[in-house]
């Protein structure tokens, strides 16, 4: 496989330079472009077709969540990970609903940032354990009710738990003693109920909601 091609979106040039410098030392990443606002991000995504967009939320004008929604609607094959100062549950859920496959806070250490982004290629959601734990604590404290359309059956929750644990459809089928076809149907229902597009987004949403445990490490 070639290097993962990245587009950095942040309105602070110094921050972009720092992140770009970090990836310059990693042979499996290549920064192919930078953008400072939503319109530039969308334009460069169309032109460069990156594998991944690292997206800040606080952009001038249209914010990063809206930019993510537009990119995913037009180019769903491009993964988007939010890289932001906001560490609250509402922002995370809003980002995942917009199509983001991950949500990382800017105080993250460089080694963890690299590991989280590498995890995307393994089907993992890029959410740090610390971030996931904090969100789970907030939901337990607030006891926020689930939206009716997001209510999953017990079996669907079991499937989602195994998806978040990085098991393949075949492995999930063996673990639950069901067919792969049944696993695919459960995943289809999960994505439909949550209004999401991929298993990575479903895993991220499940962690954020406290339905599944964040992965170790």
N, C-alpha and C positions, 0 to 999 in steps of 0.2 A: 504494500500500500504506500502511496505517496504521502507527503506531509499534509496535515490538516490545514486548510486555507482559511485564514481568519480575517474578518473585518471588524475593526475597533470603532465603536461609536461612543464618543464622550465629548462634551464641549470644552474640556480642559486639555489644551495641547500638551502641557507638561505631564499630565497623567497618561495620555496616550503614548507619549514618548517612553515613559517608564515601563509600561506594559509591553510595548513593542520591543524594547530592549531586553526584557525578560525572555520573550519568545525567540529572540534572535540566537540565543544560546542552545535552543532545543531543536534537534534535527527533524522531529516529527511535527513541527508547526511552522507555518509560514504566514506572516502578516502581509496580506495582499492589498489592504486599503485602510483608510481612516476617514471618519466622518464626524462632524461636530453638531449636526442637527438631524431631525427626522427625514426631511426631504433629501438631504445629501446621502443619508443612510440608505433610503429606498433606491435612489438613483445608482449608487455604487453596488448595491446588492444585485440590481438588474444587470449591470455591466460586468461585474467581476464574478458573479455566481460563487460566492464563498461557501465553504462547508459549514461555517459557524460564524455567527455574529455575537460579539460581546457588547451588550447594550446597556448604557446607563439609563436610569429612569428619568432623572432631572435634566432634560434637554430644553434648550430655549424654544419657545413656541410649543409645537406638538410634543408630548412627552414620550418617553421610551416605550411605555406600554402600548400606546396608540401606534407607534412606529412598528413595534413587534407584530401587532395585529395586522397591519397592512402588508408587511413582508411575508408573514405566514399565509395570508389569504392569496397572495400572488405567487409566492415561491415556497410552498409547504415543505419542500425537500431541504431547505436551509434551516439548520438548528439555530436557536437563539438562547443565549444565557444572559440573564440580567446580572450586571456587576454594579452594585449600588451601595449607598450609605444607609439605606433604609432596611431595618431588620425586623419589621413588624409583619404579622400574619396577613393582614389585609392586602398589603402590597404584593406579597408572594402569591396569594391566591389570584389576585387581579392579573398578575403577570402570567401565571400558568394558564388561566382562562384565555388569555390573549394568544397563547400558543407557545410560550417559552418552555424549553426543556430543562431549564435550571435557573437558580437564583442564588448568587453569591454576594456576600457583603465585602466591601472594599478593605476592611481591616484583616482580611484573610491573609495568611502567609503564602509566599510565592510557591512553595513546594505543594501546599494543599490546592492552590489554584490550578496548578499543572495537573495534579492527580485527578481532581474533579472533572476537568475538561477532557482528560484522556478517558475517563470513565464513560463519557457519552458514547464512544465507539463500542463500548461493551453493553450498551443498552441501559446504562444507569442514569438516573436523574442527578443533575449537578446541584446538590443541596448539601452543604456541610452538616456534619453531625451536630455541631454546636448550634447552628441556625435551626435545624429540625427540632432539637430538644427544647429550645426556647419557645418555638411556636407551639409545640405540644403542651408546654406548661401554660401558655396563654389560653389555649382552648380549654384545658382542664379547669382553669380558674374562672374563665368566663362562662363555661358550660353553654357555648353557642349551639343552638339547634341546627341540624342539618337541613338543607333545602330539600323539599319533597322530591324534586327531580334528580337529586343526587343520592337518594337512598338506594343502597346496594343490598342485595341478598347476602346471606351468610356465605354461600358458595362463591359469590362474586368477590366478597372480601377475602376469602381464602386464596382465590386466584390472584387478586391484586397483591396480596402479601408475598406470594411466590414470584410474581413479576418484579416487585421491588427488591427481592432477594437475588435477582438476575438469573432465574431459572428459565430455560427455553420452554416452548410449548410442549415438546416431547417430555421434558423433565417434570413439568407441572402435571401432565396427564398421568405419568407414572406415580407421582407422589399422591395424587388425589384418586387414583384408580378410576380414571375416566378416559375417554378417547381424546385424541388431539383435536378432532372436529368439535367436540364439546368445549374444549378449552378455547378454541377460536371463537365459538359462539358467545361464551362468557365474556371474552375480551371485547367483542363487538358490542355487547350490551353495556359493558362498563363504559366504553368510550362514548356510546350514544347517551347514556344517562348523565355523564359528566360534561358532555359537549366538548370533548377533547379529540385530538387527532392521532395520538400515538401512545404506545405503552410507556414510553419514557415520561410523557406528560402525566399519564395516569398515575405512575409511581410517585412523581413529584407531588401531585395533588393529594394522593393518599397519605403521604408522609405529613404534608402540611395540615391535613384534617385530623391527623392522629389515628387514622384507620389502620395504618401499618407502621411498623417500627423502622426508624432510620437505620441504614446499614452500618455495620461496625467499621471503624477505621476513619 
